[in-house]
Amino acid sequence: MSAAGRIRVACLGAGYFAQFHYDSWSRMPEVELVGACDHDLVKAAATGVPAYDDLGQMLDETAPDILDIILPSEAHATAIETATSHGVSTIICQKPFCRALAEARHMAHRAEAAGVALVVHENFRFQPWYRAIKAALDSAAIGIFHQATFRLRPGDGRGPKAYLDRQPYFQKMPRFLVHETAVHWIDTFRYLFGNPISVYADLRKLNPVIAGEDAGYIIFEYPKGQRAIFDGNRHLDHAADNLRRTMGEGLIEGTSGVMSLTGDGAIQLRARGALEGIELLAANTWSGFGGDCVHALQRHVVAHVMTGAALENTAESYLRVLEIEEAVYASAEQGRKIELGVS
């Protein structure tokens, strides 16, 4: 920590999504941003933080308590190896985590062996509507949970220019809808409902200019027979002033009622037999990304550094998400349900 007792944070990456990370860190009085590193030094300097184009140099000169890796998957392993060899004690790494499951396992085990807290920046479970849904499920607000559905409808996948204005590498990803996007709900469904015991997937590509799939269905089965469905289509939209707030709409259904999530981030609870519902969570007004979930995740990590509070989404625990992702792709390729077993 700094002489003033503030947590020293350095960031690796200054691309599109990095803006949400830097903004979040800047709003924490207990954090001191000490470095921004990117292969493009101009982009690093534009963050307003001391700029570097060499990670090792930045780590040597800034000695951060936390390194925040905000890069695509292909750069994760090298960055984690460099950070662990430079004595960084806490690392946050963006998703999709590493290039493949085997590499992710290796990095998780390397960090654990080095005594490094490695956290995957899987922020959707930190969105305020999912925290509220989890609290309602835990209090049996809908009775016994039976099933859930989330309909992904960001409306950004049409035409030859799809994704180019924001994250152009999306077009070249051989695995896209699940690896880049649906993985958020693989993790969030685990947070809400526990680990699934099987998956069945039907995936397809609608936009010919992209390499990977951009629509499909995934059915998750749980130990007590419950089901959750991810229904994704990046071409279609939903009713929302900001299509990237919730990115779609959801239902969580039980024996005593139904919770509905709408595109404004509001949650309604309708009791069984009732015609009208009550508001569990008001519409979200945050103008940035995802109900300020990046900030919620980063505050969660800061709390761990300051107090030793338990971490969600450690790399070791996140390996289960990647195992489920692999099963989803296997199911789509083989046209059958894939058993996962109980973990």
MORA-V243256 format. One record per helix or strand of 2 or more residues. SS is the DSSP state (@ for helix, = for strand). FROM is the first residue (numbers start at 1). TO is the last residue. If there is no record, write none. Layout:
# MORA-V243256
ss=SS from=FROM to=TO
ss=SS from=FROM to=TO
This chain:
# MORA-V243256
ss== from=7 to=12
ss=@ from=18 to=26
ss== from=31 to=37
ss=@ from=41 to=46
ss== from=51 to=52
ss=@ from=55 to=62
ss== from=66 to=69
ss=@ from=73 to=85
ss== from=90 to=94
ss=@ from=101 to=113
ss== from=117 to=121
ss=@ from=124 to=126
ss=@ from=128 to=138
ss== from=145 to=152
ss=@ from=168 to=172
ss=@ from=177 to=193
ss== from=198 to=204
ss== from=215 to=221
ss== from=227 to=233
ss== from=248 to=254
ss== from=257 to=261
ss== from=267 to=271
ss== from=278 to=281
ss=@ from=290 to=307
ss=@ from=315 to=334
ss== from=338 to=339
